[in-house]
Amino acid sequence: MTQENTYLSGMSAERDASEEKLAATRAALAADLRRAGVTEARVYYEGYSDSGNIEGYHLAPSDISLCDDLHDRLENFCWDFAYSYNPGFEIDCGGGGALEWDLQRDKINLSYCDYGYEEAEPELHRDQ
C-alpha cells in the first residue's frame, strides 16, 4: 500500500508542478502579447496518428504580426494548454479544436472534438 501511495502522491506533485508552470507561462506570455498590442488570439490545433500541430492563428487587431520568439511561445503555450484538458488527443484518429484567448480579461475558451467517433460531442471549456 505504501508503494501505491508514493506513486499517487508523486503523480499528484507532478501534475501540480505542471499546472504551476503553465500558469506562470500564461502570465508572462499574456503580458508580452499585450505589450505587442494583441487583445485577442484564436489558435487552431489538431493532432492524429500520434503527432500534432498548431494549424494556424488569428490575432486582434488583425494588423499585428508577432516576432518569431513570441509566435513560438504562443504556439507552445496553446498546445500545452489544450493538451492539459485533453491529454493524448493526438493518438489514433486524434482530435482538434480552437483556443480563444481574450487577453483583456485573460479568459480562455477552449473547444475540442474527437475525430473518428460518431457519438463524440464537442467539448467546450469557457473562461479558463
C-alpha positions as CSV (number, residue, x, y, z in Angstrom):
1,M,0.0,0.0,0.0
2,T,2.9,2.4,0.7
3,Q,4.2,2.0,-2.8
4,E,0.8,2.9,-4.3
5,N,0.5,5.9,-2.1
6,T,4.0,7.0,-3.0
7,Y,3.2,6.6,-6.7
8,L,-0.1,8.5,-6.4
9,S,1.5,11.4,-4.4
10,G,4.3,11.6,-7.0
11,M,1.8,11.8,-9.8
12,S,-0.1,14.5,-7.9
13,A,3.0,16.5,-7.3
14,E,4.0,16.2,-10.9
15,R,0.5,17.4,-12.0
16,D,0.7,20.4,-9.6
17,A,4.1,21.4,-10.8
18,S,2.9,21.2,-14.4
19,E,-0.1,23.4,-13.6
20,E,2.1,25.9,-11.9
21,K,4.5,26.1,-14.8
22,L,1.6,26.5,-17.3
23,A,0.1,29.3,-15.1
24,A,3.5,31.1,-15.0
25,T,4.0,30.7,-18.7
26,R,0.5,32.1,-19.3
27,A,1.1,35.2,-17.2
28,A,4.4,36.0,-18.8
29,L,3.0,35.4,-22.3
30,A,-0.1,37.4,-21.7
31,A,2.0,40.4,-20.6
32,D,4.2,40.2,-23.7
33,L,1.2,39.8,-26.1
34,R,-0.5,42.8,-24.5
35,R,2.7,44.8,-24.9
36,A,2.7,43.8,-28.6
37,G,-0.8,45.2,-28.8
38,V,-2.7,41.9,-29.1
39,T,-6.2,42.0,-27.5
40,E,-7.3,38.6,-28.7
41,A,-5.8,35.4,-30.1
42,R,-7.6,32.5,-31.7
43,V,-5.4,29.4,-32.2
44,Y,-6.4,26.3,-34.1
45,Y,-4.8,22.9,-33.2
46,E,-5.1,19.4,-34.4
47,G,-3.5,16.0,-33.9
48,Y,-3.8,12.4,-35.2
49,S,-1.6,9.4,-35.8
50,D,0.5,10.2,-32.7
51,S,1.5,13.7,-33.8
52,G,0.0,17.1,-33.9
53,N,0.5,20.8,-34.7
54,I,-0.9,24.3,-34.3
55,E,-2.6,24.7,-37.6
56,G,-2.9,28.5,-37.6
57,Y,-3.9,31.5,-35.6
58,H,-5.7,34.9,-35.9
59,L,-4.9,37.9,-33.8
60,A,-6.9,41.0,-33.0
61,P,-6.2,43.6,-34.1
62,S,-5.5,41.8,-37.4
63,D,-2.6,44.1,-38.4
64,I,-0.3,42.8,-35.7
65,S,2.5,40.4,-36.6
66,L,4.5,38.6,-33.9
67,C,8.2,38.2,-33.8
68,D,9.4,34.6,-34.2
69,D,10.0,34.2,-30.4
70,L,6.6,35.4,-29.4
71,H,4.9,33.4,-32.2
72,D,6.7,30.2,-31.0
73,R,5.8,30.9,-27.3
74,L,2.1,31.4,-28.3
75,E,2.0,28.2,-30.2
76,N,3.8,26.2,-27.5
77,F,1.5,27.6,-24.7
78,C,-1.7,26.9,-26.7
79,W,-0.6,23.3,-27.4
80,D,0.3,22.8,-23.8
81,F,-3.0,24.4,-22.6
82,A,-5.1,22.3,-24.9
83,Y,-3.2,19.2,-24.0
84,S,-3.8,19.8,-20.3
85,Y,-7.5,19.4,-20.9
86,N,-7.3,16.5,-23.4
87,P,-4.1,14.6,-22.9
88,G,-3.4,12.1,-25.6
89,F,-5.8,13.6,-28.1
90,E,-3.4,13.1,-30.9
91,I,-3.4,9.3,-30.6
92,D,-5.1,7.2,-33.3
93,C,-7.9,9.1,-35.0
94,G,-7.0,12.2,-33.0
95,G,-8.8,15.4,-32.4
96,G,-8.6,19.1,-32.7
97,G,-10.2,22.4,-31.8
98,A,-9.6,26.1,-31.1
99,L,-8.4,28.2,-28.3
100,E,-9.8,31.7,-28.0
101,W,-7.9,33.9,-25.6
102,D,-9.4,37.3,-24.6
103,L,-6.2,39.0,-23.4
104,Q,-8.1,42.0,-21.9
105,R,-9.9,39.7,-19.4
106,D,-7.3,36.9,-19.5
107,K,-10.0,34.4,-20.2
108,I,-9.6,31.4,-22.5
109,N,-12.4,29.4,-24.2
110,L,-11.2,26.0,-25.4
111,S,-13.2,23.9,-27.9
112,Y,-12.3,20.3,-28.7
113,C,-13.7,17.4,-30.6
114,D,-12.5,13.8,-31.1
115,Y,-12.1,12.6,-34.7
116,G,-13.4,9.3,-35.8
117,Y,-16.1,8.7,-33.2
118,E,-19.6,9.2,-34.4
119,E,-21.0,9.7,-30.9
120,A,-18.3,12.2,-29.8
121,E,-19.8,15.5,-28.7
122,P,-17.6,18.6,-28.9
123,E,-16.3,19.8,-25.5
124,L,-16.2,23.5,-24.6
125,H,-14.3,24.9,-21.6
126,R,-15.2,28.5,-21.0
127,D,-13.5,31.3,-19.1
128,Q,-10.5,29.2,-18.0
